[in-house]
């Protein structure tokens, strides 16, 4: 028997706490500025929390943008950076979905002015004068995983054509803390619940069919995928069920932790075009490619086949059918690029992208 080389790689410095009702129990001990999504935290809850936190909450800034664009970050910086600089060691606390958390990752870096910031965000650089503030993240959807990953998705609509960028300052992109309160997800609309759950599933599966996967990441990704497949359809039927919301928050956290080590792969590489050209929500734009990418990956790796069979508890041939049926039951129509020369060209280009290169199925079947 040939011995296999053991490959382990894991680094994630985020302090994590998951607890129902956490946000109403947590009492910070240092000053902070809140960046919050009004869809997740209403004004009544804001007033209650500001009374609870007292003078330590220096400012509350609402984040109303649908996507984490450079223009949104530039606008929010006008309110957030003066508050962050008002005294020493002020933390930024981002409370919301993936857009809010990703904007928090940008805005925790305080530049001398917003024009300098735009250049730096585009080039993934900082300057000697840039100040880095501590960041706390509280997700209000169960899907993004951004609270435990080191990078932020940034949409740049000022260039021609518009493009997706990734902000990931070397080893310094992680939040200091992730505070997860499943109660906050009870207010998440059904459509966003579905799409963010699809994103979490994509994170888990893309951590399975990934060149960076190892014996630490695989069990985490497999458990996350199992939980999401069983829980998400139930939540859509019973969105007020806190037990289900807590289970989904746990699954999303696991998928985010796996992704924080492997990054995403082909389904995400293909998704960005759909978001830019068809205005398709990110989670849905990833989900439509899952059956195709699953089949490509399964054809290339016995380890992937084993992991998928563990997730779906059935032979690999049935896994592929089950994945398609599961998506269609939630209103998602899968796509396949292999049926035309134009589609194959798009697929080949995606495989050459940074995310595509993480995909274990390097050969197109």
C-alpha positions, 0 to 999 in steps of 0.5 A: 500500500502506497503511503499518502502524504499528509497535508494540513493547513489551517489559520483563522484568528477570529474569536467566535461566539454563537448564542441565541440572544447574544446581541442583547447580552453582549456588553463591550468594554471599549468604544465602537462605531456600528455599521448596520443594515436597516433590513436586519436591525430596525430603529426600535432595536437600535434605540434599545441597543444604544441604551444598553451600550451607552456612551461606548457606542460612538455612532450608528451608521445605516448601510442601505446599499444592495452590493458592496461597491466602491462608491458605497464604501466611499460614501460611508467613509464620510460618516465612519472615518471621523468617528473612528478617529475621534479617540484611540482604538475605536472598533468598527462593528458591522451588523448585517448581511454579506454586503455590510460585512464586506463594506466593514472590511474595507472601512476598517482601513482608514485612509487619509482621504477617499480618493486614496482609498479608491486607488488602494481598494482597486489595487489591494494595497495600503499606504504608510499612513493607513490606520487599521481598526479592529473589526467585529462582525455580526451576520444577520443572514446565514450564508455569507461566511464573511465574518470568518474569512479574510477577504471582501468582495468589492464591485467596481462599476466605475470601470468599463466594463464593470468588474468584481474585485477582491480586497484581501490585505496580506494576513490582516483581512480577518475580523477580530471577533465574530458574534453570531446571534441566530435571533437576528436572522428571524427578520431575514426575508424568505428570498434572502434566506434562500439566496444566502443559504445557496451561497453557504451551500456553494461555499461548503461544496466548493471547499470539497472540490478544491485543490486547497482542501485537506483533512482539516477542511473536508470534514467541516465542509461535509458537515456544513453541506449536510446541514444546509441540504436538510435545513434550508428547505425547512426554514423556507417553510417555517421561517420563524423557527428559531431552532432551524435558524440556529442550525442554519447559522451553525451550518453557515459558520462551518461553511465559512470556516472551510472556505476561509482556508480553501477559498472558492472555486469554479461556481463562484468564478462563473457567478460574477458574470451573472451578477454583473450582466443579469443582476442575479443575486450572488447565492443564486448565481453560484447555485445554478452552476453546482450540478455542472461543477459537481459532475466535473469534479466527481469525474476527476477525483475519487476523494470528491466522489467519496465526500459527495457520497458522504454528504448525500448518503447515496451513490455518486450517480444519484448525488448528481440527480439529487442536487438538481432536484433539490435546487429545482424544488427551491426555484433554481434552474441549473445551467450547463455550459458544455452544450455549446462552443460559446459555453465551453469557451466561457467555462475554459476562461473561468477555469483560468481565473484565480477562483477557477484555478482552485477547482479540482476538475481542471479538465473539462469533461 
